[in-house]
């Protein structure tokens, strides 16, 4: 099912929890990890915290990547 809305932020989650969530969705909820997939780390999440993306910008980026 496709939803046309924004997912709220999760400010209460630390970088490790976000990395673990991303990895769970990709590996366990999909058809398994794609070839060459390297699990996300807390350091990678931390590196993107300051990107300043708005929910609308994330939505646009997902559309560009064909993920919507």
N, C-alpha and C positions, 0 to 999 in steps of 0.2 A: 504494500500500500504506500502511496506517495502522499506526503503531507506538505502543504505549502505554508510553513511557519518557521519560526526560529526556536531553537532549543536554548533554554536559559543557561547562563554560565554556572559553573560549579566552583565558586570561590573557596569553598570549604575543603576542596580536595588539594592535597599537595602534589608535587610533580611526579612522585613515584606512583601515587594512586591513579593519576591520569595516564601515565605510561602503561600501567598494568591494565587499565580499562581498554585503552586502544589495542593493546596486544590481545586481550581476550576477545574483543569484537572481531578482529582480523583472523585470528587463529581458530577460536572455538565456535564462533557463531557463523563463520563463513564455511567455505568448502576446504578449509585448511589454509595454511600460509602459502602465498604464492612463491614460486621458485625465487630464490635469492633474497627472500624477506629476512631482514634483521630486526629483531624486536626493538621497540622504542625504549629509550632509557630516560630516567628522570632528568639527566643533564640535557638531553635533546628537548624535552618539554620546557625546561627552564630557559633554554636559549630562545624560545619563541614567545615567552610570556610578555615581552615588551613590544611585540609586533604591532599592537594597537588595532587589530582587526575588529571592526564592528560586526554584529550579526549579519547585516546586509552585505558587507564585503565577503564574509565567509560564504554566504549564499551564492554570490556572484562567482566566486572562485570555484565552488562545487559545480556550478553550471558549466564553466569553462572546461573543467576536467571531465564533464559528462557524468557526474555523480548525483545529480538531482533527479 
